Amino acid sequence: MPDSPTAPPTPADLRSGAVAIIRQLQQTGHTAYLAGGCVRDRLLGQEPKDFDIATSALPAQVQQLFPKAKGVGAHFGVLLVRRPQGIYEIATFRQDGDYSDGRRPDSVEFSSPELDAQRRDFAINGLFEDPITNTIIDHVGGQDDLKAGLLRSIGDPRQRFAEDHLRLLRAIRFAARLDYQIDADTWTAICELAPNLATVSPERIRDEFSRILVHPNRVRGFDLLVESRLMEQIIPEIYVLQGCEQPPQFHPEGDVFQHVRLMLEKLEPGANLYVVLSVLLHDIAKPATQIWDEAVQRHRFNGHAQVGAVMSEEILRRLRYPNDVIDRVTGAVNRHMDFMHVQDMRKAKLRRFIGRDHFEDELALHRVDCLGCHGMLDNWHFVRDEIEALANEPPVPPRLLTGQHLLDCGFTAGPRMGKILRQAQDLQLEGTLTSTEDALAWLKDTHKA
């Protein structure tokens, strides 16, 4: 069956479009290569998601060859070319001037492949490929680093990180994603310059941080962020979890920090951002609410879920997360202790409990909360069984008795009507009322307009 015309392009399609552009550039006398991440990923046997092109052609020459190209960084010699297979970034080989703002070069000078490679961040990202001759062009030792499983800055790591402070986070992301060791000089520079991350916009920090969290190797990323002290510029409250003791009979794993870290390990590899953030923040208020209960000789954390929801909102707003992320995460944090009581809930309350939007996220949080301490999943299994029992019907079906029914029966709109509707819905969820006729008969027998 032929592919749908709206199907997204495959990696092979994307590569073929890039190769066609490179061939056209080379046929007009210019040097042109694939550059950066797409070369790295191919050498690692992974499928690149985009293909960037570097060329000796000046921006005006690129524009002449591709008249519909759009300039997205004219000052830096970058244009976008649209092809049926996708959109491609074409950049002229360059070397950068000073970076006075710790983000972008103040000036650029068009140069050679050798100098262009030297300006890039890490050796594994400084590779070029000529797809016409199937040749790798390596001016920075990137192939050796790929073989060694090493992340190393090109040249002086302090200079590379000073040019763009976000590279501090990018180093952690690449090391975690690839499970690479970080070169000793590069690691020392990351730790020394970690405070410079504070100069980066919250939005840029948020995006890199989120990429680290959603990757299956998130625990390695978490550890590197904490050890390098970069986490101080993201969620410094994480460090306060260290040394916050918990009752060993419930938390044999150790303090709150160890509990959170173990939960990250227990998460499903494909856990979404909402769940991972909920894990990070669900116990963020335990240090603030910790008290010692003399009667039972153990620590308590009364109200930590509710206080944690408030703290989580402050943290996520500080990092400029969108409202839907804030709402879902703070809701999960606020309710994560409710799972303790699911087996004691009346059927109506339980069905409302599991009928909330995004309940699967909260259930995933509860699962790893248990696995990260005592390991008992009784309540998780209880809820899963209830969900399966309701597989063919919504947990909270449409009401049998509505406000219009009450108005038609002579009731006046107001708080009393709301209480009656709630009672009727409880009986419906518990199976006592099974039709609108039953509900109206119940109304007539129990309430007067």
C-alpha positions as a LaTeX table, in Angstrom:
\begin{tabular}{lrrr}
\hline
Residue & $x$ (\AA) & $y$ (\AA) & $z$ (\AA) \\
\hline
Met1 & 0.00 & 0.00 & 0.00 \\
Pro2 & 1.50 & 3.42 & $-0.89$ \\
Asp3 & 2.34 & 5.84 & 1.86 \\
Ser4 & $-0.27$ & 8.41 & 2.77 \\
Pro5 & 0.51 & 11.80 & 1.19 \\
Thr6 & 0.28 & 13.33 & 4.68 \\
Ala7 & 2.60 & 10.79 & 6.30 \\
Pro8 & 5.67 & 12.41 & 7.91 \\
Pro9 & 8.91 & 11.94 & 5.99 \\
Thr10 & 11.09 & 9.02 & 7.01 \\
Pro11 & 14.74 & 9.54 & 8.00 \\
Ala12 & 15.67 & 8.17 & 4.57 \\
Asp13 & 13.43 & 10.77 & 2.94 \\
Leu14 & 14.98 & 13.56 & 5.01 \\
Arg15 & 18.48 & 12.41 & 4.13 \\
Ser16 & 17.69 & 12.21 & 0.42 \\
Gly17 & 16.47 & 15.81 & 0.46 \\
Ala18 & 19.68 & 16.96 & 2.18 \\
Val19 & 21.84 & 14.98 & $-0.26$ \\
Ala20 & 20.08 & 16.61 & $-3.22$ \\
Ile21 & 20.84 & 20.07 & $-1.82$ \\
Ile22 & 24.47 & 19.17 & $-1.20$ \\
Arg23 & 24.82 & 17.76 & $-4.70$ \\
Gln24 & 23.45 & 20.99 & $-6.17$ \\
Leu25 & 25.87 & 23.08 & $-4.07$ \\
Gln26 & 28.84 & 20.90 & $-5.04$ \\
Gln27 & 27.93 & 20.93 & $-8.73$ \\
Thr28 & 28.15 & 24.73 & $-8.69$ \\
Gly29 & 31.66 & 24.63 & $-7.25$ \\
His30 & 30.99 & 24.91 & $-3.51$ \\
Thr31 & 32.05 & 22.66 & $-0.66$ \\
Ala32 & 29.02 & 21.29 & 1.15 \\
Tyr33 & 28.65 & 18.72 & 3.91 \\
Leu34 & 26.18 & 17.31 & 6.36 \\
Ala35 & 27.08 & 18.75 & 9.76 \\
Gly36 & 26.77 & 18.07 & 13.46 \\
Gly37 & 24.19 & 15.86 & 15.07 \\
Cys38 & 23.01 & 14.02 & 11.97 \\
Val39 & 26.57 & 12.83 & 11.32 \\
Arg40 & 27.02 & 11.81 & 14.96 \\
Asp41 & 23.75 & 9.89 & 15.04 \\
Arg42 & 24.43 & 8.02 & 11.81 \\
Leu43 & 27.83 & 6.89 & 13.10 \\
Leu44 & 26.08 & 5.67 & 16.25 \\
Gly45 & 23.56 & 3.71 & 14.19 \\
Gln46 & 20.71 & 6.02 & 15.19 \\
Glu47 & 18.19 & 7.74 & 12.94 \\
Pro48 & 18.71 & 11.52 & 12.77 \\
Lys49 & 15.61 & 13.67 & 13.17 \\
Asp50 & 16.98 & 16.54 & 11.09 \\
Phe51 & 19.83 & 17.20 & 8.71 \\
Asp52 & 21.87 & 20.40 & 8.80 \\
Ile53 & 24.13 & 21.46 & 5.96 \\
Ala54 & 27.36 & 23.47 & 6.14 \\
Thr55 & 28.83 & 25.01 & 3.01 \\
Ser56 & 31.49 & 27.32 & 1.64 \\
Ala57 & 28.78 & 29.14 & $-0.34$ \\
Leu58 & 28.09 & 32.61 & 0.99 \\
Pro59 & 24.50 & 33.45 & 1.97 \\
Ala60 & 23.93 & 35.41 & $-1.23$ \\
Gln61 & 25.16 & 32.46 & $-3.28$ \\
Val62 & 22.86 & 30.08 & $-1.41$ \\
Gln63 & 19.98 & 32.49 & $-1.99$ \\
Gln64 & 20.80 & 32.60 & $-5.70$ \\
Leu65 & 20.74 & 28.80 & $-5.95$ \\
Phe66 & 17.59 & 28.51 & $-3.82$ \\
Pro67 & 15.57 & 31.68 & $-4.46$ \\
Lys68 & 12.83 & 30.74 & $-1.99$ \\
Ala69 & 15.28 & 30.24 & 0.90 \\
Lys70 & 14.32 & 32.11 & 4.07 \\
Gly71 & 16.95 & 33.89 & 6.13 \\
Val72 & 16.69 & 32.95 & 9.82 \\
Gly73 & 20.10 & 34.16 & 10.83 \\
Ala74 & 21.40 & 36.38 & 8.07 \\
His75 & 24.03 & 37.80 & 10.42 \\
Phe76 & 25.30 & 34.24 & 10.99 \\
Gly77 & 24.93 & 33.07 & 7.40 \\
Val78 & 22.00 & 30.71 & 8.05 \\
Leu79 & 19.13 & 30.13 & 5.62 \\
Leu80 & 16.26 & 27.65 & 5.52 \\
Val81 & 15.47 & 25.77 & 2.33 \\
Arg82 & 12.18 & 23.93 & 1.97 \\
Arg83 & 12.07 & 20.72 & $-0.03$ \\
Pro84 & 9.29 & 18.13 & $-0.41$ \\
Gln85 & 11.13 & 15.95 & 2.12 \\
Gly86 & 11.46 & 18.67 & 4.77 \\
Ile87 & 13.06 & 21.96 & 5.78 \\
Tyr88 & 16.85 & 22.21 & 5.85 \\
Glu89 & 19.16 & 24.66 & 7.57 \\
Ile90 & 22.09 & 25.73 & 5.40 \\
Ala91 & 24.91 & 27.58 & 7.14 \\
Thr92 & 28.04 & 29.07 & 5.66 \\
Phe93 & 31.27 & 27.86 & 7.27 \\
Arg94 & 32.24 & 30.48 & 9.86 \\
Gln95 & 34.28 & 31.37 & 12.89 \\
Asp96 & 32.74 & 33.37 & 15.70 \\
Gly97 & 33.83 & 36.55 & 17.40 \\
Asp98 & 33.38 & 37.31 & 21.11 \\
Tyr99 & 30.26 & 36.25 & 23.00 \\
Ser100 & 29.52 & 39.22 & 25.23 \\
Asp101 & 26.03 & 37.98 & 26.20 \\
Gly102 & 26.97 & 34.34 & 26.86 \\
Arg103 & 24.65 & 33.20 & 24.11 \\
Arg104 & 25.39 & 34.56 & 20.63 \\
Pro105 & 28.59 & 35.75 & 18.95 \\
Asp106 & 28.89 & 39.51 & 18.55 \\
Ser107 & 30.26 & 38.97 & 15.05 \\
Val108 & 31.06 & 36.17 & 12.62 \\
Glu109 & 33.58 & 35.74 & 9.86 \\
Phe110 & 32.96 & 33.29 & 7.05 \\
Ser111 & 35.78 & 30.77 & 7.00 \\
Ser112 & 36.69 & 27.14 & 6.34 \\
Pro113 & 35.45 & 23.71 & 7.46 \\
Glu114 & 38.43 & 23.43 & 9.82 \\
Leu115 & 37.65 & 26.70 & 11.62 \\
Asp116 & 33.91 & 26.03 & 11.55 \\
Ala117 & 34.46 & 22.73 & 13.37 \\
Gln118 & 36.58 & 24.47 & 16.01 \\
Arg119 & 33.72 & 26.81 & 17.02 \\
Arg120 & 31.31 & 23.97 & 17.82 \\
Asp121 & 30.60 & 22.70 & 21.32 \\
Phe122 & 31.68 & 19.04 & 21.64 \\
Ala123 & 33.93 & 16.92 & 19.46 \\
Ile124 & 31.18 & 14.40 & 18.72 \\
Asn125 & 29.12 & 17.30 & 17.32 \\
Gly126 & 31.97 & 18.72 & 15.25 \\
Leu127 & 31.94 & 16.11 & 12.49 \\
Phe128 & 31.11 & 16.64 & 8.81 \\
Glu129 & 30.06 & 14.11 & 6.20 \\
Asp130 & 30.25 & 14.30 & 2.44 \\
Pro131 & 27.31 & 12.07 & 1.47 \\
Ile132 & 28.29 & 12.15 & $-2.19$ \\
Thr133 & 31.62 & 10.42 & $-1.53$ \\
Asn134 & 30.48 & 8.81 & 1.75 \\
Thr135 & 33.40 & 10.42 & 3.57 \\
Ile136 & 33.62 & 11.60 & 7.20 \\
Ile137 & 35.56 & 14.84 & 7.69 \\
Asp138 & 36.89 & 15.02 & 11.24 \\
His139 & 38.98 & 18.03 & 12.29 \\
Val140 & 38.38 & 17.65 & 16.05 \\
Gly141 & 38.83 & 13.97 & 16.95 \\
Gly142 & 35.10 & 13.34 & 17.19 \\
Gln143 & 35.29 & 9.81 & 15.77 \\
Asp144 & 37.76 & 8.75 & 18.46 \\
Asp145 & 35.46 & 10.16 & 21.15 \\
Leu146 & 32.50 & 8.27 & 19.72 \\
Lys147 & 34.49 & 5.05 & 19.87 \\
Ala148 & 35.64 & 5.82 & 23.43 \\
Gly149 & 32.19 & 6.86 & 24.67 \\
Leu150 & 33.56 & 10.26 & 25.70 \\
Leu151 & 32.02 & 13.73 & 25.74 \\
Arg152 & 34.76 & 16.33 & 25.32 \\
Ser153 & 34.64 & 20.04 & 24.60 \\
Ile154 & 36.40 & 21.25 & 21.49 \\
Gly155 & 39.44 & 23.29 & 22.56 \\
Asp156 & 39.31 & 25.04 & 25.94 \\
Pro157 & 36.09 & 23.93 & 27.65 \\
Arg158 & 35.89 & 27.15 & 29.68 \\
Gln159 & 35.90 & 29.17 & 26.48 \\
Arg160 & 33.27 & 26.92 & 24.89 \\
Phe161 & 30.98 & 27.25 & 27.91 \\
Ala162 & 31.61 & 30.99 & 28.18 \\
Glu163 & 30.41 & 31.39 & 24.60 \\
Asp164 & 27.02 & 29.87 & 25.41 \\
His165 & 26.20 & 29.06 & 29.02 \\
Leu166 & 23.42 & 26.71 & 27.93 \\
Arg167 & 26.15 & 24.35 & 26.75 \\
Leu168 & 26.59 & 23.44 & 30.42 \\
Leu169 & 23.17 & 21.78 & 30.33 \\
Arg170 & 23.68 & 20.40 & 26.83 \\
Ala171 & 26.76 & 18.58 & 28.10 \\
Ile172 & 24.66 & 16.83 & 30.73 \\
Arg173 & 21.97 & 15.98 & 28.18 \\
Phe174 & 24.41 & 14.41 & 25.73 \\
Ala175 & 26.28 & 12.51 & 28.44 \\
Ala176 & 23.01 & 11.12 & 29.80 \\
Arg177 & 21.43 & 10.36 & 26.45 \\
Leu178 & 24.51 & 8.55 & 25.13 \\
Asp179 & 25.62 & 7.23 & 28.54 \\
Tyr180 & 29.07 & 8.70 & 27.89 \\
Gln181 & 31.75 & 9.64 & 30.34 \\
Ile182 & 32.57 & 13.35 & 30.48 \\
Asp183 & 36.17 & 14.29 & 29.82 \\
Ala184 & 37.92 & 15.34 & 33.06 \\
Asp185 & 38.75 & 18.90 & 31.93 \\
Thr186 & 35.24 & 19.34 & 30.53 \\
Trp187 & 33.67 & 18.11 & 33.79 \\
Thr188 & 35.87 & 20.40 & 35.91 \\
Ala189 & 34.81 & 23.36 & 33.77 \\
Ile190 & 31.12 & 22.43 & 34.09 \\
Cys191 & 31.39 & 22.33 & 37.89 \\
Glu192 & 33.34 & 25.60 & 38.07 \\
Leu193 & 31.02 & 27.46 & 35.70 \\
Ala194 & 27.71 & 26.01 & 36.89 \\
Pro195 & 26.63 & 29.34 & 38.46 \\
Asn196 & 26.76 & 30.91 & 34.97 \\
Leu197 & 23.64 & 28.97 & 34.05 \\
Ala198 & 21.76 & 31.63 & 36.02 \\
Thr199 & 22.33 & 34.03 & 33.11 \\
Val200 & 20.35 & 31.82 & 30.71 \\
Ser201 & 16.66 & 32.49 & 30.20 \\
Pro202 & 14.30 & 30.21 & 32.16 \\
Glu203 & 12.70 & 29.07 & 28.91 \\
Arg204 & 15.98 & 27.77 & 27.48 \\
Ile205 & 16.84 & 26.07 & 30.78 \\
Arg206 & 13.37 & 24.53 & 30.94 \\
Asp207 & 13.60 & 23.05 & 27.46 \\
Glu208 & 17.00 & 21.40 & 28.04 \\
Phe209 & 15.95 & 20.22 & 31.49 \\
Ser210 & 12.78 & 18.66 & 30.08 \\
Arg211 & 14.76 & 16.81 & 27.42 \\
Ile212 & 16.94 & 15.31 & 30.14 \\
Leu213 & 13.92 & 14.26 & 32.20 \\
Val214 & 11.99 & 12.50 & 29.44 \\
His215 & 14.95 & 10.43 & 28.27 \\
Pro216 & 15.04 & 6.83 & 29.56 \\
Asn217 & 18.51 & 7.49 & 31.01 \\
Arg218 & 17.07 & 10.32 & 33.14 \\
Val219 & 18.68 & 9.08 & 36.37 \\
Arg220 & 22.16 & 9.60 & 34.94 \\
Gly221 & 21.14 & 13.11 & 33.91 \\
Phe222 & 19.68 & 13.79 & 37.36 \\
Asp223 & 22.88 & 12.61 & 39.06 \\
Leu224 & 25.09 & 14.75 & 36.84 \\
Leu225 & 22.92 & 17.83 & 37.41 \\
Val226 & 23.10 & 17.34 & 41.17 \\
Glu227 & 26.82 & 16.51 & 41.31 \\
Ser228 & 27.82 & 19.43 & 39.07 \\
Arg229 & 25.61 & 21.80 & 41.13 \\
Leu230 & 23.79 & 22.84 & 37.97 \\
Met231 & 20.62 & 21.78 & 39.77 \\
Glu232 & 21.11 & 24.81 & 42.04 \\
Gln233 & 20.18 & 26.98 & 39.07 \\
Ile234 & 17.15 & 24.85 & 38.16 \\
Ile235 & 15.47 & 23.42 & 41.27 \\
Pro236 & 17.71 & 24.24 & 44.24 \\
Glu237 & 15.03 & 22.82 & 46.55 \\
Ile238 & 16.21 & 19.34 & 45.48 \\
Tyr239 & 19.33 & 19.70 & 47.64 \\
Val240 & 17.23 & 20.30 & 50.76 \\
Leu241 & 15.85 & 16.78 & 50.33 \\
Gln242 & 19.32 & 15.42 & 51.13 \\
Gly243 & 19.50 & 14.48 & 54.80 \\
Cys244 & 15.75 & 14.85 & 55.34 \\
Glu245 & 15.21 & 11.64 & 57.31 \\
Gln246 & 12.11 & 9.47 & 56.97 \\
Pro247 & 10.69 & 6.66 & 59.16 \\
Pro248 & 12.81 & 3.61 & 58.22 \\
Gln249 & 9.88 & 1.23 & 58.67 \\
Phe250 & 8.21 & 2.91 & 55.70 \\
His251 & 11.29 & 4.20 & 53.88 \\
Pro252 & 14.16 & 1.72 & 54.14 \\
Glu253 & 15.75 & 3.40 & 51.11 \\
Gly254 & 16.88 & 6.39 & 53.18 \\
Asp255 & 16.22 & 10.11 & 53.09 \\
Val256 & 13.79 & 11.94 & 50.82 \\
Phe257 & 16.47 & 12.56 & 48.21 \\
Gln258 & 17.24 & 8.84 & 47.92 \\
His259 & 13.51 & 8.12 & 47.74 \\
Val260 & 13.04 & 10.52 & 44.80 \\
Arg261 & 16.11 & 9.19 & 43.02 \\
Leu262 & 14.93 & 5.60 & 43.41 \\
Met263 & 11.53 & 6.58 & 42.03 \\
Leu264 & 13.22 & 8.00 & 38.94 \\
Glu265 & 14.95 & 4.64 & 38.49 \\
Lys266 & 11.65 & 2.78 & 38.76 \\
Leu267 & 9.81 & 4.91 & 36.20 \\
Glu268 & 8.85 & 3.36 & 32.89 \\
Pro269 & 11.38 & 4.37 & 30.18 \\
Gly270 & 8.70 & 6.23 & 28.21 \\
Ala271 & 7.28 & 8.16 & 31.18 \\
Asn272 & 5.97 & 11.54 & 30.09 \\
Leu273 & 7.14 & 14.92 & 31.37 \\
Tyr274 & 4.14 & 15.36 & 33.67 \\
Val275 & 4.90 & 12.14 & 35.52 \\
Val276 & 8.64 & 12.78 & 35.84 \\
Leu277 & 8.09 & 16.30 & 37.17 \\
Ser278 & 5.52 & 14.91 & 39.61 \\
Val279 & 8.09 & 12.41 & 40.86 \\
Leu280 & 10.69 & 15.14 & 41.33 \\
Leu281 & 8.30 & 17.40 & 43.22 \\
His282 & 5.85 & 15.14 & 45.03 \\
Asp283 & 7.79 & 15.27 & 48.33 \\
Ile284 & 9.41 & 18.67 & 47.82 \\
Ala285 & 7.70 & 20.01 & 50.97 \\
Lys286 & 8.79 & 17.24 & 53.33 \\
Pro287 & 11.72 & 19.25 & 54.72 \\
Ala288 & 9.41 & 22.21 & 55.35 \\
Thr289 & 6.76 & 20.10 & 57.11 \\
Gln290 & 8.99 & 17.68 & 59.00 \\
Ile291 & 8.22 & 17.30 & 62.72 \\
Trp292 & 9.24 & 14.77 & 65.35 \\
Asp293 & 6.36 & 12.85 & 66.94 \\
Glu294 & 7.45 & 11.87 & 70.46 \\
Ala295 & 4.46 & 9.58 & 70.93 \\
Val296 & 5.50 & 7.23 & 68.13 \\
Gln297 & 9.18 & 8.21 & 68.00 \\
Arg298 & 9.27 & 9.02 & 64.30 \\
His299 & 9.16 & 11.90 & 61.87 \\
Arg300 & 5.89 & 13.09 & 60.38 \\
Phe301 & 5.23 & 15.33 & 57.40 \\
Asn302 & 1.71 & 16.58 & 57.98 \\
Gly303 & 0.22 & 18.38 & 54.98 \\
His304 & 3.30 & 17.93 & 52.83 \\
Ala305 & 1.20 & 17.09 & 49.77 \\
Gln306 & $-0.78$ & 20.32 & 49.94 \\
Val307 & 2.27 & 22.45 & 50.78 \\
Gly308 & 4.16 & 20.61 & 48.05 \\
Ala309 & 1.54 & 21.55 & 45.48 \\
Val310 & 2.03 & 25.23 & 46.33 \\
Met311 & 5.83 & 24.90 & 46.17 \\
Ser312 & 5.59 & 22.95 & 42.90 \\
Glu313 & 3.57 & 25.72 & 41.30 \\
Glu314 & 6.17 & 28.30 & 42.35 \\
Ile315 & 9.00 & 26.18 & 40.95 \\
Leu316 & 7.29 & 25.42 & 37.65 \\
Arg317 & 6.28 & 29.04 & 37.14 \\
Arg318 & 9.84 & 30.08 & 37.84 \\
Leu319 & 10.92 & 27.79 & 34.99 \\
Arg320 & 8.14 & 29.16 & 32.74 \\
Tyr321 & 6.37 & 25.85 & 32.26 \\
Pro322 & 2.99 & 26.26 & 30.52 \\
Asn323 & $-0.21$ & 26.21 & 32.55 \\
Asp324 & $-1.26$ & 22.72 & 31.48 \\
Val325 & 2.00 & 21.29 & 32.84 \\
Ile326 & 1.65 & 23.27 & 36.07 \\
Asp327 & $-1.97$ & 22.20 & 36.57 \\
Arg328 & $-1.35$ & 18.50 & 35.94 \\
Val329 & 1.80 & 18.29 & 38.03 \\
Thr330 & 0.52 & 20.28 & 41.00 \\
Gly331 & $-2.71$ & 18.28 & 40.94 \\
Ala332 & $-0.76$ & 15.02 & 41.11 \\
Val333 & 1.44 & 16.33 & 43.92 \\
Asn334 & $-1.59$ & 17.58 & 45.86 \\
Arg335 & $-3.41$ & 14.24 & 45.62 \\
His336 & $-0.61$ & 11.70 & 45.81 \\
Met337 & $-1.38$ & 10.76 & 49.43 \\
Asp338 & $-5.04$ & 10.04 & 48.63 \\
Phe339 & $-4.09$ & 6.60 & 47.32 \\
Met340 & $-3.62$ & 5.48 & 50.93 \\
His341 & $-7.40$ & 5.45 & 51.35 \\
Val342 & $-8.69$ & 3.99 & 48.09 \\
Gln343 & $-9.74$ & 0.67 & 49.61 \\
Asp344 & $-11.84$ & 2.50 & 52.22 \\
Met345 & $-13.59$ & 4.81 & 49.77 \\
Arg346 & $-17.27$ & 4.47 & 49.07 \\
Lys347 & $-17.88$ & 3.31 & 45.52 \\
Ala348 & $-19.12$ & 6.73 & 44.42 \\
Lys349 & $-16.03$ & 8.48 & 45.76 \\
Leu350 & $-13.73$ & 5.88 & 44.25 \\
Arg351 & $-15.31$ & 6.25 & 40.83 \\
Arg352 & $-14.92$ & 10.01 & 40.99 \\
Phe353 & $-11.35$ & 9.51 & 42.13 \\
Ile354 & $-10.38$ & 7.39 & 39.14 \\
Gly355 & $-12.53$ & 9.38 & 36.73 \\
Arg356 & $-10.42$ & 12.53 & 36.91 \\
Asp357 & $-8.60$ & 13.79 & 33.86 \\
His358 & $-5.05$ & 12.47 & 33.56 \\
Phe359 & $-5.60$ & 9.92 & 36.32 \\
Glu360 & $-3.15$ & 7.52 & 34.62 \\
Asp361 & $-0.36$ & 10.01 & 35.37 \\
Glu362 & $-1.30$ & 10.04 & 39.05 \\
Leu363 & $-1.49$ & 6.25 & 39.11 \\
Ala364 & 1.99 & 6.05 & 37.57 \\
Leu365 & 3.27 & 8.40 & 40.28 \\
His366 & 1.68 & 6.24 & 42.99 \\
Arg367 & 3.24 & 3.09 & 41.56 \\
Val368 & 6.80 & 4.37 & 41.70 \\
Asp369 & 6.12 & 6.08 & 45.04 \\
Cys370 & 5.49 & 2.61 & 46.44 \\
Leu371 & 8.37 & 0.97 & 44.57 \\
Gly372 & 10.67 & 3.71 & 45.83 \\
Cys373 & 10.07 & 2.81 & 49.47 \\
His374 & 8.15 & $-0.13$ & 50.99 \\
Gly375 & 7.41 & $-1.82$ & 47.66 \\
Met376 & 3.79 & $-2.70$ & 48.46 \\
Leu377 & 1.44 & $-2.25$ & 45.51 \\
Asp378 & $-1.84$ & $-3.36$ & 47.12 \\
Asn379 & $-3.61$ & $-0.06$ & 46.48 \\
Trp380 & $-2.22$ & 0.17 & 42.95 \\
His381 & $-3.56$ & $-3.29$ & 42.11 \\
Phe382 & $-6.89$ & $-2.43$ & 43.75 \\
Val383 & $-7.28$ & 0.64 & 41.55 \\
Arg384 & $-6.16$ & $-1.20$ & 38.41 \\
Asp385 & $-8.77$ & $-3.89$ & 39.08 \\
Glu386 & $-11.45$ & $-1.24$ & 39.50 \\
Ile387 & $-10.42$ & 0.41 & 36.23 \\
Glu388 & $-10.58$ & $-2.94$ & 34.42 \\
Ala389 & $-14.02$ & $-3.60$ & 35.89 \\
Leu390 & $-15.18$ & $-0.32$ & 34.41 \\
Ala391 & $-13.48$ & $-0.90$ & 31.07 \\
Asn392 & $-16.74$ & $-0.76$ & 29.14 \\
Glu393 & $-18.21$ & 2.28 & 30.86 \\
Pro394 & $-16.91$ & 5.65 & 32.00 \\
Pro395 & $-16.01$ & 5.87 & 35.71 \\
Val396 & $-18.33$ & 8.88 & 35.97 \\
Pro397 & $-21.19$ & 8.42 & 33.46 \\
Pro398 & $-23.66$ & 11.17 & 32.51 \\
Arg399 & $-26.00$ & 12.06 & 35.36 \\
Leu400 & $-29.38$ & 10.32 & 35.51 \\
Leu401 & $-30.81$ & 13.32 & 37.35 \\
Thr402 & $-29.98$ & 16.82 & 36.09 \\
Gly403 & $-30.63$ & 20.35 & 37.20 \\
Gln404 & $-33.33$ & 20.66 & 34.54 \\
His405 & $-35.17$ & 17.70 & 36.06 \\
Leu406 & $-35.21$ & 19.47 & 39.44 \\
Leu407 & $-36.39$ & 22.74 & 37.92 \\
Asp408 & $-39.18$ & 20.89 & 36.11 \\
Cys409 & $-40.20$ & 19.39 & 39.46 \\
Gly410 & $-40.46$ & 22.83 & 41.04 \\
Phe411 & $-37.11$ & 23.10 & 42.80 \\
Thr412 & $-35.35$ & 26.46 & 42.99 \\
Ala413 & $-31.78$ & 26.87 & 41.78 \\
Gly414 & $-29.33$ & 27.18 & 44.65 \\
Pro415 & $-27.00$ & 25.24 & 46.99 \\
Arg416 & $-29.74$ & 22.79 & 47.98 \\
Met417 & $-30.16$ & 21.73 & 44.36 \\
Gly418 & $-26.44$ & 21.02 & 44.13 \\
Lys419 & $-26.56$ & 18.81 & 47.23 \\
Ile420 & $-29.51$ & 16.85 & 45.84 \\
Leu421 & $-27.75$ & 16.31 & 42.52 \\
Arg422 & $-24.64$ & 15.11 & 44.35 \\
Gln423 & $-26.69$ & 12.64 & 46.42 \\
Ala424 & $-28.37$ & 11.34 & 43.29 \\
Gln425 & $-25.04$ & 10.92 & 41.52 \\
Asp426 & $-23.60$ & 9.05 & 44.52 \\
Leu427 & $-26.49$ & 6.58 & 44.39 \\
Gln428 & $-26.03$ & 6.28 & 40.63 \\
Leu429 & $-22.31$ & 5.53 & 40.96 \\
Glu430 & $-23.01$ & 2.98 & 43.68 \\
Gly431 & $-25.57$ & 1.23 & 41.49 \\
Thr432 & $-28.67$ & 2.06 & 43.54 \\
Leu433 & $-30.17$ & 4.27 & 40.84 \\
Thr434 & $-29.95$ & 2.78 & 37.36 \\
Ser435 & $-32.33$ & 4.92 & 35.28 \\
Thr436 & $-33.78$ & 8.41 & 35.14 \\
Glu437 & $-37.14$ & 6.95 & 36.19 \\
Asp438 & $-35.49$ & 5.49 & 39.33 \\
Ala439 & $-33.86$ & 8.84 & 40.02 \\
Leu440 & $-37.12$ & 10.78 & 39.68 \\
Ala441 & $-38.92$ & 8.30 & 41.95 \\
Trp442 & $-36.15$ & 8.67 & 44.53 \\
Leu443 & $-36.42$ & 12.45 & 44.28 \\
Lys444 & $-40.16$ & 12.35 & 44.89 \\
Asp445 & $-39.78$ & 10.03 & 47.91 \\
Thr446 & $-36.90$ & 11.84 & 49.62 \\
His447 & $-37.11$ & 15.54 & 48.78 \\
Lys448 & $-39.86$ & 18.13 & 48.55 \\
Ala449 & $-39.67$ & 21.16 & 46.28 \\
\hline
\end{tabular}
